[in-house]
Amino acid sequence: MADAASRLNSLAEQMLGAPLPVRLRAWDGSQAGPPGAPTLVVRNRRALRRILFKPGELGLARAWVAGDLDIEGDLYTALDSMAALIWERGEDGRTLLQAVRDPAVRAAARELLKLAGPPIPPAPPREEVRRHRHLHTRGSDKRAISHHYDVGNDFYELVLGPSMVYSCAYWESFGKDATLEDAQRDKLELVCRKLGLKEGLRLLDVGCGWGSMALHAAREHGVSVVGVTLSQEQAAYARKRVADEGLTDRVEIRVQDYRDVTDGPFDAISSIGMAEHVGAERYLEYAHRLYDLLTPGGRLLNHQIARRPQRDESAYSVDEFIDAYVFPDGELAPIGTTVTQLERAGFEVRDVHALREHYGRTLRQWVANLEADWDRAVRLTSPGRARVWRLYMAASALAFEHNRIGVNQVLAVRTPESGASGLPPRTRTWQG
């Protein structure tokens, strides 16, 4: 079909009501759009069918994961330029159906259907998760965690680097010489200082991942640590690290739901990048459980991604791409909601530390690691899984940088009846 790119460019402009900010290259080799801009490559007509049969973000995601769509040029520039036109419009199937009431849009849609080929909906990529209502039972949480974290430890080593820390790093300095390893070490140390860890204390690390926080706390501060995770692969990796460092007398790694921990009390609890999996309906239960596991005067450090609040909170819905391909059942809440829930559970919230800019830089480092060893990443997982990670991390970096989402460390205390929190009057002493 001659010059498919020009036809696609014209139809997209009619349907979106604005010019595409990227260049297009179609399956027939034709190109259209602004020269010098990143190029959106439509590898086959199946990409169009995916978008037509599932309008909005999920259709685009399916085409990307399947390799039917690609981007040549700077990925961040392409995503940034398309975000306002496509993703930030908030369009779903209902709003798109309203749009096609316009005769010109309907005509463009008919032309696009002709261009797309046989009207047969393509099967979703195998990396897509069958989604259900977010129940957050022990079983559903374990399945969701397994989907995301049991991708393979070798793959995570490639992306995360030697630190094996899968949460926002903390750069003491934003200078160019700072490395990801330095920043992750500084983040773990920051958490330890906020929790006031010292020899003889007992720490519970909820969602302990590959054991980095548990190891740092035991090695550098002499505490005894129980780390819990729902991932078998994470636990096996963490236990080996503990044994290799000779810390089996101080660190215990369990495959266990935090709700099933019964051997408290603990002097401190760290929850780093785990609470996003809890869900709004279960969050107060989560807060109560951690409160009950702490000794009076014990501290909680809750490190959690937050979204911007909406005028109508009942209209909040989970991002389709993230839910289907990255974090099944993951939910984000505004920071104010998180603080309120912790306080409702009995905690005294003493500090909220925003690290939003730090996460943008962290994610860009992870994307760079992935891209630098792309062929191996594909071998370790699948082409689709590697594409999922590249898109989600790059798009997330932009979301943090543009203040569409944030990440915060909330320090809370189970303050005893005496009112003595045990914290210094100047609570930011850990920052110097």
Phi, psi and omega in degrees: 000123188288136172050054179296328182298316180296320179294316178299316181300316180293317180293320178297319179297319179295318185283326182269343179078017180198156179293146173292132182277001180240163175276150179248138167231125185264174182298341180267006179089350181287154181226152178203158178110180186297123178294145179087346179279159173305151186252126171272115184262118176262100191286334181200169181288343176300329177302320179294320180295323178299318182288322181289322182279341175221076184300148178101200189296321185293321177297317176297318180297317180298318179295322179293311183297322181285350182084010177284334175241146176212169177232129173250138187104193184289118183297319181296317179298317180296312181295320180296317182288331181271345186300310183295330184277328187243292190290321185278358175288342180068028184275138172232191183301322183294312183291329177290325176295324176295323182295325185284002170292339175290125182304322181293321179292320178298319179296319178296321179296321178296319178295321179294322177298319178297319182291332185287341180092202186307133184282063180241121181292126178291147176294144176299152174303151184292345179284351183281138180268139172289120187263142178234176176299143186285089182275326181055047169279171177300319180292315181292324178295320180294320178295318180295317179296318180298320180301318186275318190263339180268041176282336182131126182297327179297322178295316180294324176300320180297315185283311189276337185084182187300335182294330185051045176248119185252063175199172186301128175282173181225111180271113174300326176226140179270018178295159185293337184282345181291136180257163176299320178300314178301314184293323178290321176298317181295326178293314179298320179293322176301315179299315180298319179293319179296325180279351179066037184290139176204167185304137179099344180275163182240127184243137169254122178254105184274125186070059193284354178059227182268016170091007187295316180294316180300315180296315181297315183296319181288317184288315187269339186233359172072019182272162171266135188232135165249121177249133180238140177214158175263359183262121177297319182294318177299314184298316180299318180295315182295319180297322178295318178298318179299315180294318180298329180269001178069035184245022182295339178281346182244338186236126174241127178251126182238146165269099189203141173287139182301334180289345182259004177285123184235359186259039172286183004274161175248152178280336181205153176227131171249134176227099190246106178072022180253326190294342177297339181272352189287316182094147184299319184291337183254000190293321180294324175299317177302312182296317179298319183295317180293322178300315182294333181279350181266145171285152175307131185090353180288155185246147173243133171246109182254111183254115193210139174288143180231149173256167175287143179290152177252154177300319177245097184295336179291344180273358181296135174225150182289141178304126187297316181296312181298317183293323185276333189235338189245288183243083175303134178071006176288143178221141176251147178232154172296152182299325179298322178294318179298314179299316180299316181294320177297319179292323177298329179282351177115351181290151165259115179279123186253338182199141173235120186241111181277130181238028189306310182297329180295326182287325175302315180292321179301312183297321178296325177294318179295318177299317179298320177298316180296313183293327182291337181228047188300313184300320179291322178301318179296318180295325183285336183233264176194160177303319181294316181296318178297322179292322175304311184294319181297316181292313185294321181288320179293315179295323179293322177303315179294322180297320176292317183296329182262011175064030172277332171221164180221180175215139187221144168259119179253120177262121181229154184232141168276080185292128181288171183300335180293340182087001181277105184285337183081001179265149177294151179303325176264097191285347180263026180297339180288349179261355179079000000 
